[in-house]
Amino acid sequence: MKTFSFRLIFWTLLIVFIGWDAVASPPINVRLEPPLIAAGSGQASTGGHCSSAH
């Protein structure tokens, strides 16, 4: 019974925390995020290769 109580408390607090975080944080602007393939590669995260060609 004690294990069930701890599990219930854990999952309740986790769900409450995720809900609070979703409500309190600003929405994610995917246009400002670096492309996933370039994450950590040192590549610039803004602009495309076509827009920087002169």
C-alpha positions in Angstrom: 0.0 0.0 0.0 2.9 2.3 0.8 4.4 1.8 -2.7 1.1 2.6 -4.3 0.8 5.9 -2.4 4.3 6.9 -3.4 3.6 6.1 -7.1 0.3 8.1 -7.0 2.0 11.1 -5.4 4.9 11.0 -7.9 2.7 10.8 -11.0 0.3 13.5 -9.6 3.2 15.9 -8.9 4.8 15.1 -12.3 1.5 15.8 -14.2 0.9 19.0 -12.2 4.5 20.2 -12.9 4.2 19.5 -16.6 0.8 21.3 -16.7 2.2 24.3 -14.8 5.3 24.4 -17.1 3.1 24.4 -20.2 0.9 27.2 -18.9 3.7 29.4 -17.5 6.2 29.2 -20.3 5.9 31.3 -23.5 5.0 29.4 -26.7 7.9 28.0 -28.7 8.6 29.8 -32.0 9.9 27.1 -34.3 11.2 29.6 -36.8 13.8 30.8 -34.2 15.0 27.3 -33.3 18.1 25.8 -35.1 17.4 22.9 -37.5 17.6 19.6 -35.7 20.2 18.3 -38.0 22.5 21.2 -37.3 22.1 21.1 -33.5 25.6 21.1 -31.9 27.4 21.2 -35.3 28.5 24.9 -35.0 26.5 25.9 -38.0 24.7 29.2 -37.9 21.1 28.8 -36.9 19.6 31.8 -38.7 19.0 32.3 -42.4 19.2 29.8 -45.2 22.0 29.2 -47.6 19.9 30.7 -50.5 19.3 34.0 -48.6 23.0 34.6 -47.9 24.2 34.1 -51.5 25.3 37.4 -53.1 
